[in-house]
Amino acid sequence: MISIQWLPHRGVTAPEGFAAGSARGEIKTAGDDVALVLAAENSTGAAVFTTNQVKAAPVLLSAEHLSKASPCAIVVNAGNANCCTGARGMENARQMASLAARKLKLQPEEVLVCSTGIIGHQLPMEKIENAISQIELGNDDEAVARAFMTTDTVPKFCAASREIDGKTVTVGGQAKGVGMIGPKMAPLAPHATMLSFLTTDAQIERELLQNLLEKAVARSFNSVTVDGDTSTNDTAILLASGASGVQISAENEAQFSPLLEAVCVQLSKKIARDGEGATKLIEIRVAGARSEIDAQKVALTIANSPLVKTAIFGRDPNWGRIAMAAGRAGVAFDPKNLSFSLGNLEMFRDGEPVDFDLARAEAALEDENVLISLDLGEGDSNWTAWTCDFSYDYVKINAEYHT
Amino acid sequence: MISIQWLPHRGVTAPEGFAAGSARGEIKTAGDDVALVLAAENSTGAAVFTTNQVKAAPVLLSAEHLSKASPCAIVVNAGNANCCTGARGMENARQMASLAARKLKLQPEEVLVCSTGIIGHQLPMEKIENAISQIELGNDDEAVARAFMTTDTVPKFCAASREIDGKTVTVGGQAKGVGMIGPKMAPLAPHATMLSFLTTDAQIERELLQNLLEKAVARSFNSVTVDGDTSTNDTAILLASGASGVQISAENEAQFSPLLEAVCVQLSKKIARDGEGATKLIEIRVAGARSEIDAQKVALTIANSPLVKTAIFGRDPNWGRIAMAAGRAGVAFDPKNLSFSLGNLEMFRDGEPVDFDLARAEAALEDENVLISLDLGEGDSNWTAWTCDFSYDYVKINAEYHT
């Protein structure tokens, strides 16, 4: 049992050595829409980006910066994705990094840039400049988590601590994104599917930090989906201030990883639960696969199935759709060994339907949290994915979103 | 220019040497739900099946029969998929073939069996037996096309002729399926995504017939999607009676293939247009790809994108979603060479947005048929896919479908 302490109402500034703030640039319709996150001197940073072939300017620029320096600050805007904006879009992303660097007294290469919002419009640079100049750094984590929201209905942030080497190490994080959320099905690939900023006061050298981030992202942000549509702007960033005085290395990595993964999973569940139009959080646990890649493919194919997602919205225990979705995942398995359950209710065992109580199945679907567990009966690997149901409001939100 | 003559209101019995009929077995809520299609003596047959790992009993049985004999008849029921029904399901599929064979004076191995409807319930064999005994064979193609409908709102059938070697050759067909329609993204793989029966009076030996069917299916049924959910029961069957006296071989295959493909594409478009909740038929043409597989992946990823499909339902020319979907297809391309249009309206050229007239774009989306054309600028290969928009009614139909 891992003894993790959750820190209520805290986010990216919960660990020692971080400050953050936000301001309104009038880019989105209401509220703050530009934010900064800053780590103390001598911090290290790591990041992963979307695998979409069409990458937004801030993604291209941040990847360039990551290759030149260790990042220690993030500047983000909501309301405009700065994507499909050509050469001028790249210049604007560069200017955004420079404006943040000047304010924070850093080199532009030490700043990572994120943008989220509508595709195909140039950034309003005057508004961005004005907002950056107004930001006051502090520790209002909720305000900062609100600032990068787009169609999100709630801010998503959390923080947790645990003892490592006799001292307290904290990880904080915030995430946004409730639509255009779909992990690319190249399992374990280093990419994120939304914006997520993670912070820790552990001391971690860059190479290890990047590895830890990639592993945590694979089992969390890379395993959450709303619509399967991988965004052009997805970015996850992890900054480590070192302020706790605890150095993470090969020896104590196994103590730090569960803390980081717990924060990432918590944020991933918040994303799925707040998915566009969602009424339920759905967790899909696949066990008995020949490989983790196989298990992830099956879990995500079920998580992306419109027929499964609409059935759960309709509180219909249509288990045939679960069998169908598992079977179309592109993973070889013998259906004669397939078993699955809804909550605690077994529906299909070793390739044969189980005569379950329909009323109990319908009752299980009344809950806000729905659990689907499968066993492929082929091996020892497992994976968990998160999604939401597919409702009228999903269509409404996305059909009425205006270009 | 290929001179194809369409034969209005004709279907599977339009070619010489076929008879078909249907009857009501009270398996679905209303109308005929069991049907037979019979080819003349000395006919040949070919078939392709779903690649879903969870295959329904009739799919497993039909594949077994195809390996033993040349099929010359089809028995189909709607309302029950006979899938996830274990050993008893296989026995029921066998009995269904035997009942049809006895009536038609054939060997059971010469009969292919198809079922469509709800998953996980045993076939009501008494009803099936009763219906088969009542079927009178004739040429009411519409009645037969209606009999295998499930959530379809219109019967889908057509027929066309052309001259080959101085004689008239006809191809007829019928298809069903408006949900759980999603081609498995293994391009060119021999599988169909719904039930489709094709007939011709050409004379074609089995191996060539199978090749011709696989090629035609790849460019038609394998390229249509409603929800991306590949069914457990998909089957396409082609029967050739030889009654026209025209033998198809390597020499004149190039004259027959476009006729077969035209009928398959026509049926595929009917499927997309009648997709669950659809208000529009969307055609996605991808050109300039490095390979046909690349082109197909991009076309189908756009066709399956919930964000693209909801935008078109909302008449919103949200071209950023087209760029996003193209980029997430898992196909390498340089976005600097990407161009695309909505109808005749160019929106994105060589990686830069085009300043198009929003009113004209919105007008293009008022049409019942929407065309999206992309050029990846990477090579000479192309592919076309068909889909429908994603509406409130899609959610309604699938959330209220009862298990």
Chai-1 contact restraints between the chains, C-beta under 6 A:
chainA,res_idxA,chainB,res_idxB,connection_type,confidence,min_distance_angstrom,max_distance_angstrom,comment,restraint_id
A,N52,B,G327,contact,1.0,0.0,6.0,A-B,restraint_1
A,N52,B,R328,contact,1.0,0.0,6.0,A-B,restraint_2
A,Q53,B,G327,contact,1.0,0.0,6.0,A-B,restraint_3
A,Q53,B,F333,contact,1.0,0.0,6.0,A-B,restraint_4
A,V54,B,A323,contact,1.0,0.0,6.0,A-B,restraint_5
A,V54,B,G327,contact,1.0,0.0,6.0,A-B,restraint_6
A,V54,B,P335,contact,1.0,0.0,6.0,A-B,restraint_7
A,C84,B,G320,contact,1.0,0.0,6.0,A-B,restraint_8
A,C84,B,A323,contact,1.0,0.0,6.0,A-B,restraint_9
A,C84,B,P353,contact,1.0,0.0,6.0,A-B,restraint_10
A,G86,B,E352,contact,1.0,0.0,6.0,A-B,restraint_11
A,I119,B,G320,contact,1.0,0.0,6.0,A-B,restraint_12
A,G120,B,G320,contact,1.0,0.0,6.0,A-B,restraint_13
A,G120,B,P353,contact,1.0,0.0,6.0,A-B,restraint_14
A,D227,B,P306,contact,1.0,0.0,6.0,A-B,restraint_15
A,D229,B,S305,contact,1.0,0.0,6.0,A-B,restraint_16
A,D229,B,L307,contact,1.0,0.0,6.0,A-B,restraint_17
A,T230,B,R328,contact,1.0,0.0,6.0,A-B,restraint_18
A,T232,B,M324,contact,1.0,0.0,6.0,A-B,restraint_19
A,S305,B,D229,contact,1.0,0.0,6.0,A-B,restraint_20
A,P306,B,D227,contact,1.0,0.0,6.0,A-B,restraint_21
A,L307,B,D229,contact,1.0,0.0,6.0,A-B,restraint_22
A,L307,B,N398,contact,1.0,0.0,6.0,A-B,restraint_23
A,T310,B,V395,contact,1.0,0.0,6.0,A-B,restraint_24
A,T310,B,N398,contact,1.0,0.0,6.0,A-B,restraint_25
A,T310,B,A399,contact,1.0,0.0,6.0,A-B,restraint_26
A,F313,B,A399,contact,1.0,0.0,6.0,A-B,restraint_27
A,G314,B,A399,contact,1.0,0.0,6.0,A-B,restraint_28
A,G314,B,E400,contact,1.0,0.0,6.0,A-B,restraint_29
A,D316,B,T403,contact,1.0,0.0,6.0,A-B,restraint_30
A,P317,B,T403,contact,1.0,0.0,6.0,A-B,restraint_31
A,N318,B,T403,contact,1.0,0.0,6.0,A-B,restraint_32
A,G320,B,I119,contact,1.0,0.0,6.0,A-B,restraint_33
A,G320,B,G120,contact,1.0,0.0,6.0,A-B,restraint_34
A,A323,B,V54,contact,1.0,0.0,6.0,A-B,restraint_35
A,A323,B,C84,contact,1.0,0.0,6.0,A-B,restraint_36
A,M324,B,T232,contact,1.0,0.0,6.0,A-B,restraint_37
A,G327,B,N52,contact,1.0,0.0,6.0,A-B,restraint_38
A,G327,B,Q53,contact,1.0,0.0,6.0,A-B,restraint_39
A,G327,B,V54,contact,1.0,0.0,6.0,A-B,restraint_40
A,R328,B,N52,contact,1.0,0.0,6.0,A-B,restraint_41
A,R328,B,T230,contact,1.0,0.0,6.0,A-B,restraint_42
A,F333,B,Q53,contact,1.0,0.0,6.0,A-B,restraint_43
A,P335,B,V54,contact,1.0,0.0,6.0,A-B,restraint_44
A,E352,B,G86,contact,1.0,0.0,6.0,A-B,restraint_45
A,P353,B,C84,contact,1.0,0.0,6.0,A-B,restraint_46
A,P353,B,G120,contact,1.0,0.0,6.0,A-B,restraint_47
A,Y392,B,Y392,contact,1.0,0.0,6.0,A-B,restraint_48
A,Y392,B,V395,contact,1.0,0.0,6.0,A-B,restraint_49
A,V395,B,T310,contact,1.0,0.0,6.0,A-B,restraint_50
A,V395,B,Y392,contact,1.0,0.0,6.0,A-B,restraint_51
A,N398,B,T310,contact,1.0,0.0,6.0,A-B,restraint_52
A,A399,B,T310,contact,1.0,0.0,6.0,A-B,restraint_53
A,A399,B,F313,contact,1.0,0.0,6.0,A-B,restraint_54
A,A399,B,G314,contact,1.0,0.0,6.0,A-B,restraint_55
A,E400,B,G314,contact,1.0,0.0,6.0,A-B,restraint_56
A,T403,B,D316,contact,1.0,0.0,6.0,A-B,restraint_57
A,T403,B,P317,contact,1.0,0.0,6.0,A-B,restraint_58
A,T403,B,N318,contact,1.0,0.0,6.0,A-B,restraint_59
